[in-house]
Amino acid sequence: MARTNPRHATVRSPAGVEGNARLTSALGASIFVLLFVEGITILQIVPMLYLHVFIGVVLIPISLTKIASTSWRFFKYYAGNPEYRQKGPPLLLLRLLGPIVIVLTIIVLATGVGLVLLPTSLRGQLFFLHQASFVLWLIATTVHVLGHVIETAKLAPQDWFGRSRRQVRQASTRQWVVVISLVLGVLLALVISPHYGHWWCGVAGYRCT
């Protein structure tokens, strides 16, 4: 009697809600690592300004991708998809915080890029908005991260290891989504970051000649 190859005997579930959860967790874990480095740069912002801007720009594509993946779950749940309805929504507090985190994330990233690229006359207001939105974002995101930390730690690695990645279809697609988001972020950062020296122009009395 022929032996069954365990690899080919694995039952592979459709991507669906589990695939979405894995992708969202992998994106979230990547963002957490980038934010940890970004947080270090804030401790000595002047000498580490280039790195601060670089990491901030890298965060843009992957943050937008995560927003898209969480919005997809939101849409499927409220559209009545049986699989998403069965999984259920996040805790009420996390549902309420979700839109706040999204809006604040967009404001923080947009004002950061604006400080680098927009005219000097706007930078005083942008700097204040960047700082204020960051403080609010940090509070909301801390609660958000704590609410998802166990799920993220469990799901984020599963598409990257042999046995677990074969349990849900389209693991390679999800891996490529994460990698491409990071690569796009790096390419964008290479274009924008060289202008970082303009950050202080028009801010806190600094003048650029």
Summary of the structure (lengths in Angstrom):
residues: 209
radius of gyration: 20.2
end to end distance: 82.7
largest distance: 82.7
contacts: 597
relative contact order: 0.18
helix: 79%
strand: 1%
